[in-house]
Amino acid sequence: MVERSTEARHSASLGLHRRSADVILAALLDAQRAAVESVRPAFADIARASDTAAEILARGGKVGYAGAGSSGLMALADCLELAGTFGVAPEQTPMMFAGGAESLIRLRGSAEDDAAMAQADFHAADLSTGDMVIVLTASGTTPYAMAIAEAARARGVVVVGMANATEAPLHLYSDIPILLDTGAELVAGSTRMGAATAQKVALNMFSVLMAVRLGHVHDGYMVNVIADNAKLVRRAARIVSEIAEVSADMAEAALIATKGAVKQAILVARGMEPERAQVALAESDGHLEPLLG
């Protein structure tokens, strides 16, 4: 049996239990920094995945996420944030998480071995030809993740396979393989550490670039934010005020006129009628840049 790099012994781990707190913490921080840097060589693959996902969502398709354990939690975090931050409809981003909601209370290790559950979860996600699924597994061998990838390929779904081990079998099933070569963990096999950190960073980059391509980010502002709490209502008003270069009162009035639609409100604050703003955004595929002059 070939040992995966995620299970190997880290060079700094010998005698770690005898070290002082500051030495242990420094080693852990150094390992996290190295994990973050492992994302840099994957830029081209992350960009390809983001561009493809944006195209799929723009035409009404789905981009699903799938994973088990720590990898599943990283996938879940990115998936759940898409609706509130970028206004992506939740029905367009189904989540396949080994063990389901129960595993969010107590992670069950056995769930990651359940290929039958993966098949059922994939069926429930209702992904079809031309959709995408992002499958995460640190080792690149997790049965739940592998079963999702196999089912997706059989249905013509684009598979983005994110793994932290070189020569990961997952990548053989991936249309867009993403390798985050984090190597050995300071605590051998504990991939919630470096591997998960790299996955989280890569997913942040994937989803932000995807949102930029969709026109949901303008000059660093989340212009498709769903303002469903007091903090986000204030943020939406500030975004409209800054981009449209109007007072806070005018921004709030524009948001009322557009029922909270930030992009539309920016155009209204600049003088467009709400209906015209809606049409103009449809004509520009949701991008503000060509409409602001």
N, C-alpha and C positions, 0 to 999 in steps of 0.2 A: 504493500500500500504506500503510495507516494504521500509524503507529508506536505501539506499546504503551507505556504509561507506565513499564513495567518496563525498557524499553530506552532511555529518555530520558536526557539529560545532567543530572546533579545540579548544583545551583547552587554547591556548595562544592568541586566537583572540579577547577575550573580552576587549574592550577599546583600541584596537590596533590603531584606528584612532586618539586617543589623545596622543599617544606616540611620543617621539622624533625620528628623522630620524635614529640615530644609533641603537636605541632599535628595531625599525621596521625592519631594515636591518639585525640585528643580529637574530631576530626571523625567518626571511625568510631564512637566511643561515642555521640555525639549522634545519629547516624543510626540506631543500634540502639534508642536510647530512643524516637525518633520512630516506629520500626517497631512497637514494643510498644504505643504509644498508638493506633496505627491499628486495634487490635483492639477498642477500647472502643465505637465506633459499631456493631459487629457483635454486641453482647451478645444482642439479641433473637433474631437468627437462630441464634446458637450455642445458646441455650437451647432453641429449637424443635427443633433437630437432636438435642440431648441427650435431651430428653423423648421424642421419637419413637424414638430408638435404644433407650432403656430399655424402652419398651413392647414393641418388637420382640424384644429379648433375653429379656424376662420371659416371653414366650409361646413361647420356644424357637426364634425366628427368627435370622437372621444379619445382622451388620453388617460389611460388607467395607470395606477401604481400598484405594485405587488411586492410583498416581502414578509419575512418572519423574524421574530425576535427583535434585536436591536436594529437590524436593517429595516425591518417592517416599521418600526417606530420612526425612523428617519423619513421613510417614504410617507407615512401617515402625516407627519408634521407638515411636510411640503404640500401634500394634497389638500389638507384642510385649510391651509392659508390662502389658497388660490382664489376662493370665492370672496372673502372679505377684503383682501388686499388688491386684487386685480379684477374683481367682478366676473370671474369665470364661473359659469353655471355649474353647480355641484353635480348635476346629472351628466355633465360632459367629462367629469374626472372621477370615475369609480375607484374605490379602494379595495384591494384584496389583501387582507391581513390574516395571517395564520392564527386560527383560534378565535377570530372575531372579537366582539366587544368584551367577552369574558377575559380574554388575554390582556386587556387594558387594565384590569384590576390585578390579575396575577398571571404573569407570563408562564405559559405551559410549554416546556421544552419539547414535549412530544408532538405538539401541533406542527412544528416545522418539518416533521417526517411524514405528514399526512398528505399524500399525493391525491387521494380521493377527495379530500376537503378542498384542495386546490382546484380540482376539476369542477367541483360544485360552485366554488366562488367565482371562477372564470365564467361559467355559464350564467350566473346571476349578474355579472357585470355587463353582459350583453354587448361585448365588443365584436365588431365585424370587420370584414376586409377593408383595409385602408385606415382603420383606427390604429392606435399605438398603445403599448403597455411598457412601462418602465419597471424592470424587474431588478430587485436588489438582493444580493447575498454576498457577504464578505468572503466566504470560502469559494464561492462560485459553484457549489455542489449541493446546496440545501434542497432536499426533495420537493418541498412545497414550491419554492421558486422555480425549480427546474420543470415541474409539472405545468406551471403557469406558462412558462416560455414555450414548452412543447405544444400546448394547446393553442397558444396564440399563433405560432407558426403554421399550424395545421389549418387555421382559419384565415390566414392572410393578413394577420395583424402585425404591424411593424413592432419588432422587439428591440428595445433598448436594454442591454444587459450591463448592469453596473456591479463590478466585483473588485475585490482587493487582492486577489491571488493571481499570480502569473499563471498562464496556461489554464485558466478557469474553464471548465466544461460549459458553463453558462454562455460564454462568448461564442461557442460553436453554434448556439441556437439564436444568436443575436444578429439583427440587421445592422445595428449600431452598437458595437461593443465599447464599453468604457472601462478602462483599467485604471484603478487608483491603487498603485503599488505601495501600500503602507508597510508591507513586510511584517516582521515579528512584533508582537505586543510586549510591553514591559511586563505585564502579567500575561503569560503565555496563553493564547487562545481567547483572551477577553476582548472580543472585537467590538464591544460597546465603547472602547477607548479610541485608539487611533483610527481604526477602520471606519467606525461610525462618525467620527469627526470629519474625516475626508468625504464620506457620503453626504453628510449634512451640508458641507461647503459646496460640493458639486451640485447638489440639488438646488441650493439657493441660487447658484449661478445659472443653472438650467432654467428655472422658473422665471427669474428676472429677465433674462435674455428673451425668453419666449414672450413675456409680457411687453417688452420693448418692441418686438417684431409685430405684435398685435395692435400696437398703438396705445397700450394701457399705461405706459410710462412716458412722460414728457418733461424734459429738463429735470429729471430726477424726482418728479412728483407722480404719485399714484393716481392718475386722472380717471381711473375706472373703479375707484374705491367704493365699496358699499357702506354707506354711513348708517350703521345700525346701532350705534351707542353714542353717548354724549361726546366722548373724546373724538370719535370719527366725524361727527357732525361739525365740530369745531375745526378739525383738520380739513374737511372738505371746503368749508368757507375760506380758510386760509389759502388753500390751493387755488380756488377761483379768484380770490383777491390778488394773489401774487402773479398768476399767469395773465389774467385779464387786465391787470394794473388798475383796479378799481378799489373803492373803499370796502370795508367789511360789511357795511349796511347794504351796499349794492350787490355784493357777493351773496349775501344771505337771501336777498330778494330774488336773485337769479336762480338760486337753488330751490326756492319755493316754487318758482314758475316752472321749473323742470322736474319737480318732484324728487329732488335729490340727485339727479343725473349730472355728475361733475363736468364731463366733457361738454355736454349740451349747455350747462350753466355758464361755462367759460365763454362760449359763443354768444349767449344771450347777454351776458354782462358787457360784451363788446358791441352790442347793438342789434344782434339778430333776433328775429322772432323765434319762439320755441319750436314751432313746426318747421321753419326753414332750417334751424340748427340741426334738427333731427335728420332731415333729408340730406343736408350737407355732409354730415358725419357718415351716413350710409354711402354716399358717393365717394368719400375718401377712405372707405374701408376702416372707419373708426380712428383715423389718424388726424390729430389736431394741426400738425405742422403746415400742411398746405392751405389751411383755412384761416390762419392767424395773420398772414400777410407779412 
